[in-house]
Amino acid sequence: MRSGKMVTGRILNVTTKGYAVGVAGYVALLESNHALPETAAQIGTLQPFYVASMDKPRKLIKLSGVRREVADMEEMYRQSM
């Protein structure tokens, strides 16, 4: 995973700073101020996120929410290549 990349994951639970999100076997952080209301309401549902930042030594991945329309457009673009 790298910053700026779109990934899919599931919100696992609420944390003190936001939400824990399962992504490809890792647990990432979706901070409350980066979570879209429609994203936060769908706990347990597979949904798209952007990797906002990564700290590899500390194994900390921070995510940002993605609007469904944007994710659909990116998926269509990737399939057309």
PyMOL commands that set and color helices and strands:
alter all, ss='L'
color gray80, all
select helices_A, chain A and resi 32-34+37-40+68-80
alter helices_A, ss='H'
color red, helices_A
select strands_A, chain A and resi 6-14+18-23+26-31+46-55+60-65
alter strands_A, ss='S'
color yellow, strands_A
deselect
rebuild
show_as cartoon
